Amino acid sequence: MQEVMRINGIVNGIVWGPWMLALLVGTGVYLTIILGVPQLRYFFLMFKEVFGNLGKKKEGEGTISSFAALSTALASTVGTGNIAGVATALHLGGPGALFWMLVSAVFGMTTKMAEVTLAVRYREKDETGSWRGGTMYILDKGANQKWLAWLFAFFGFFASFGIGCAVQANSTAEGFSLGFGIPSLYTGIAVAVLTALVIIGGLKRISEVTTYLVPFMAIFYIVGAVLVVATHSDQIIPAFNSAVKYAISDPMAMPGAIAGWAVKVAITKGIARGVFSNEAGLGSAPMVHATAVVDHPVRQGMYGLFEVFTDTIVICTLTALAILTSGVLTAKADLSGAQLSLSAFETVLGGTGTMILSVGLALFAFSTILGWYWYSETCGTYIFGQWIIPVLKVLWVALIVVGAAGGVFLGDAAGFLSNLWDLSDTLNGLMAAPNLVALLLLSGELRRLVKDFDEKRRSGELKV
């Protein structure tokens, strides 16, 4: 295991290293240019599309509504990265990490729109009549790269067990233990039962639950974060100023080499945690967006724009501002992760802040378990076929209990979860490579689809 983890560390340093992060952001920049800056052109249209069509029946093929697909995707992306990941980025990279997180999110909006658009374009029905789509279908049908399609599905399938299941169950248990003192085993069993009741009903049941859960948990957390930031409102401008200043210079005005390293850490940690949180460029969310009832691929692509906007530009920024404005980043420099975020909430809300963050952490993690199950099933059926579904459901539920209460079953639960997280983090990063290849190979098709959408919208053929 030590040798496996040593090799994993080397690979992880590559897939989440400067070159891959530059490729992720660079792809977003390239797509932004060739598609005519869609994050600005479609910004207000994006809100009209998402909120103006709630409850309305749309024309087109698909399994679930566009909003339900968005909710399921947000269930997966809005997770522990929004609380613990942002805090870790600030702890390691300083205030400048916020700036680079936002830069990656702005271009990540286009990347997510592009991958969602192509996922709808190349989706297909499986042998049971269910709609399936995602990077593996884009590579297979659109780019004629079946081996890359299989590789993406392989990475996604095995990454899901850790990053989408066991580690999230552990975060859920940690949240309830932190706020209410509930033993991890009890939380694990409860989450396993609830998850089983949801996933047994397939995608429609998952989307029904996330449609109600995601807006509630997002508003619940946003209200708490806004209260913290509003209380320290006099520090908002200084916080943004420090984010910009320290994004390109070292806060301690150290000699060149050391200062350069500090800036590098701010860039890599900010971009890496931003990408980890919103998953733009990783190819995960398109697997559920591809099932939406929609009449044009680009229309669903706007829900991809909104997904990154909500996850990073709204929720991640609020977490970062709560930490920066409250002063805990410097006052409690030894803290990182969820504990740093918790300290920020406690400065204003005291024990209530602990409860808000604990429940937020638990809900974010639980929703991720539900969303990532669909990704796991989509990757699994692409590789193995339909027979894997019942096996996967049993394994998924069992992993929740092991992840939440590993200490009951394993001698070194912390080491087990740490290894599982590291392996999953690497596999999650490896998903990006074939996904970015698909986006770049089919950039011409993306331009054609966007042009077609704009022309049909102007002519009135498509109503938005």
N, C-alpha and C positions, 0 to 999 in steps of 0.2 A: 504493500500500500504506500509506503514511503516513496518508492521509486515511481509509482503511478502519479502521486501528488507532485513529485519533483518535475516530471515531464509536463504535467498539467500546468504547473506554475510557469514553465517556459512558453507553452502555447498560449496561456492566458495573457502573458505579457505582450504577445503579438496581437491577439484579437482585440484586446482592449488597450493597445499601445498607441503611440502617436500616429503611426502610418495608417492603421485601420480607422482611427477616429478622423484623420484627415480625409480619408476616402469617403467615410460616411457623410461628413459635412460637405466635402467637395461635390459629391453626387447631388446633394440637396441644392448647392449653389448652381450647378450645371442645369438641373431640371427647372429651377426657378427662372433661369435666363431663357431657356428654350420654350418654356410654357407661358412666358409673359407675366411673371410675378403673380401667380394665382393667389398667394396668401394675402395680397393687397387687393387685387381685382375682384376676388370673390369674398372679401371679408364680410361685408354687410349681407351679401347674398347667402353666405354660409349660415348666419343667424336666422335669416328668413326661412331657409330650407329646413333647418333643424327644428325651430320652434313654430314656424308657420304651418307645418303639416302634421302637427300632433293630432292623433285621432282620425286623420283623414285616410281613406283607403286609396292606395296608389295603384296605378297600372303597371304591368310588367310581371316578369317571372321571378320566383324566389320562394323562400320558406317563411321568413319572419319580416317584420317591418324594418324600415331603415333606422328608425329610432331604437328599436329593440336590438338591432345589430350594433349600433353605436353604444348602447348601454352595456352590452356584453363585452365589447372591446374595451370600454372604459373600466369595466369591472376588473379586467386583466391588467390594464396599464396603471390605473390609480391604485397603488399598493404601498408596501413598506418603503419603496424608493422615494415616495413623496415625503415621508417623515424621517426615516433613518438615513436614507441615501443622500438626501439634501444636506442633512446635518454632518454626515461623514465628509461630503465634498467640501463643505465650509471648514471643517476641522483640519483637513489635510491641505486644501488649496487656498484657504483664506477667503476674504470677501470677493476677490476677483473671480472665484469659481461661479458665483451667481451670474456675472456678466456673460461668461462663456456658456453657461447653461442656457441662458436666454438666446444667445446667438445660434446655438445648435438647434433650439426649438423653432426659431423663425424659419430656418431652412428645412428643419425636420417636418414642418407643416406641409411643404411641397412634396417631400419624400413620401410621407404617409398618404397624401392624396394620390400620388402616382401609383403606389403599390396597391391601394384599394381599387383604383380605376382599372388597373390591369387584371386584378383578381376577379372583378365582375365580368370583364371582357372575355376571360378564358375559363370561366367556371363551367361545370358540367354536372349532370346527374349521375349518381352511382347506381349500382344494380338494384338498390332498394327504392330508387326514385328520389333520394335526398340530394339536395344541391351541395356540391363540394367545390372548393376553390382555394386559392392561395398560391404561394410562390412555386410550389412543386408543379401545379397545373400550368402556371405561366411559363415556366421553363420547359415543361413537357410539350405543351400544345403551341405556345407562342414562339419559343426560341429553339425548339427541337433539340433540347439538351436534357435528355432523360436521365443521364447519369448524375447531373447536377441536381435535378429534381429529386432523385432518390436520396442524394446526400443531404439536401436541405431537410427532407422529411425525417431522415435518421437523426440528425442533430436536434430537430424540434421535438421528436418523440421522447428521446432520452433526457433532454433538458427539462422537459415538463415535470418529471417526477420530483426533481429537487426544487427548481425555481418556481414551479407552479403549484406544488402540492406540499411536500414535507416541510420545506423551509417556511412556507406561508402558514402552515398549521402551527409551527413553532412560534411564529410571530403572533398569531391569534391567542395562543395559550399564554404567551408572555404579556400580552395586553391585558387580559383578564386577571392574571396573577398580579401584575403591577398595580392595577386600579382597584381590584376587589379581593385579592388574596385567594382566588379560586385555584385549587390544585390543577396542574397541567393535564393530568390523566382525565379528570372529569371534563375539562374543556375539550380535549381531544376526542373523547367519546361523543360528546354532544355535537361537535362540528362534523364528525364522521357520519352520524345519523342524519343530520340536516342535509349534508352534501348528498348522501345516498338517496334521500327523498327527492332531491332536485334532479340529479343526473339520470335517475332511472327514467325520467320522462323525456330525455333527449334534449335537443336544442331548443324546442319550443318552451319547455319547462324552465330551462336555464335562462332564456331571454325574458320570460315572464317575471321571474324572481329578480333578475338584475335591473329590469325596467323600473321596479319600485325601489330596490335597494340602493342603486348607484346615486340617483338624485338625492335621496335622504342622507346617505353617508357623506356625500360631497358638501351639501349645505351644512350639515352638522359640524363638520370639521372647519369649513370656511368661516362660519360664524365665530367659532372659538378663536381661530387665527386672527380674524379681523379685530376682535376685541383686544387681543394682545398688541397688535400693531397700532391700533387707534389710541391705545393708552400711551404708547411711546411715539405718538405722531410727530413730535418735534425731531425725532431721529430718522424719519423716513428719507428725507433728502440727503442727510449725511451718509446714510446706509447705501443709497444708490451711488453717491459720489465716491465712496470707498470702493464699491464694486467695480466702477469704471477705472478708477485710479490704480487699484492693485491688480487689475486684469492685465496691465501692460507694464507695471513697474513693481519693484519689491518694496513692501511697506517699511522695512527697516533700513532702506538705502544702503544695503550691503554691497560689497565689491561685485564687479560684473559677473563672474562665473556663478556665484551663489545667488545673486539676484536673478540671473537667467534661469537657474534651476527653479526658483520660487515661482516665476511666471509660468514655466513649463508645467509645474504641478497644478497651478490654478487652471490652466487651459485643459489639461488632460482630465483632471478630476471633474471639472465643471461639465465638459462635453460628455465624458463617460457616464456620469450619473444622470445627466439629462437624457441621453439616449437610452440608458437602462430603464429610466422611469417611463418615458413616452413610447419606447420601442420603435421609433421611426427608423426605418432602414433594416430592421431585424426580420420583418416579414411575418410576424405572428398575427397581428390584428386582421390582415386581409382575409384570413381563413374564416372569420365570422362575417365580415362585411360582404363576402362573396355570396352569402345566403340571403341577402336582403331583397325584398320585392322592390324593384326599381326599373325605370324605363330607359335609363342611359347610364353607362359606367361612370361618367364624370359627375353625375348628380350624387352618386354614393361617395365619390371622391371628396366632395365637400364635407361629408361627415368625418372623413379622415383629417381634414384641416381642423375641424372643430375639436377633435379628440386630442390632438397635440396642444392646441391652444388651452383647453381646459386643464389638461394634466400638468403641463410644465409652466406655461405663462401665467396661469392663475394659481393652481394649488401649490406647486413647487416654489413659486415666487413668494407666496404668503408664508410658507414655512421658513424660507430663508430670511424674509423681513422680520418675522417674529424673533428669530435668533439674533439677527444683527441689531435691531432696534432695542431689544431688551438688554443688550450688552453681555449676554452670557458667553458669547464666543471668546471674549478675552477674560471675563471674570472667572470662568470655569473652564480654562484651557485644557484641563485633563479629561473632560467629558467628550464623548463622540456619539454618533448614532442617535437612537431614540432617546437616550438619557439627556442629550444636549437639547433636543426639541422639548422634552418634558420640563427641563429647567426654565426654558423661555416661557412656557405656558404658566408655570407656577409663579413667575414674577408678578403676574396680574391676577390669575384666577385661583391661586393656592391649591387646595385639595381638589377643587372642582376642575382645575386645569389638568390634574393628573387623570381624573375620570374621563374628561373629554378626549385627551390624547390616547388613553388606554382603549376606550371604545372605538375611536377613530382607527387606531392601529389594528384592532381586532376585525372591524368591519372591512377595512381595506384589504386585509390579508384573506379573509373569508371570500370576498367577492373575486379575488384573484384566483382562488382555488376553483371556483365555478367556471370562470372564463377560460382558464388554461386547460380545464378538462376537455373543452371542445377542440382546442388546438391539438391536444394529445390524441384525441380520437381521430381527427382529420389526418394527422401525420401517420398514425398507426394503421388506419384503413388503407391509406395510399400504399404503404409498404406490405402489409400482411393480408389485407382484405377484411371483410365484415366480421369474420369469426373472432377478431381480436376485441371487439367491443365489450361483450360480457366479462371477459378476462380482465380487461382494462378497468372496468368499473369496480370490480372486487379489489384489484390491486390499489386503485386510487383511494378507496375508503380505508384500506388497511394502512397505507402510507401516512394518512392523516393522523391516525392514532400514534404511529411510530414517531412521526415528526413532532407532534405536540408533547408527547410524554416519553421520549426516547430513554430517559433516565431510568424508567421503570423496567425496561427490557434490555438495555445495553449497559455495559460497564462504563463506557466512555461516550455518553450521549453527546457531550459538547464536541468532542473530536469527530464523531460520526456526522453530525450536522454541519460542522465546519467543512469537512471533506466533501460532503454532498453539495453544499453551497458552492464551493470552489469549482467542482466538476461541472455543475449545472451552469454556473456563470460562464465558464469557458465554452460549453456547448451552445449556450444562448448567443454568445458573441460569434461563434462559428456560423450560425444561421445567417449572419449579415453578408458574408462573402458571396454565396450563390444568389442571394436576394438582390444585392447590388449589381451583380452581373446581369440578372434579368432586367432590371430597370434600365441599365445602360444599353443593352442589346435592343431593347424595345422602345427606346426613347423616341424613335420616329413614329411608331404606332401611337404613343402617348400624345405627340403633337397633333396627329390626325384626329384623335378622339376629342381633344380639347377644342380644336378648330371646328369639328362637327357639332359639338355641344353649343359653342358660341353662336354658330350660324343658325342652328335650329331654335335657339333661345330668342335670337333677334327676329326671326321670321314668325315666331309665335307657335311653331310646331311643338315646341316643348314649353310648358308653362312652369315658371319658377317663381 
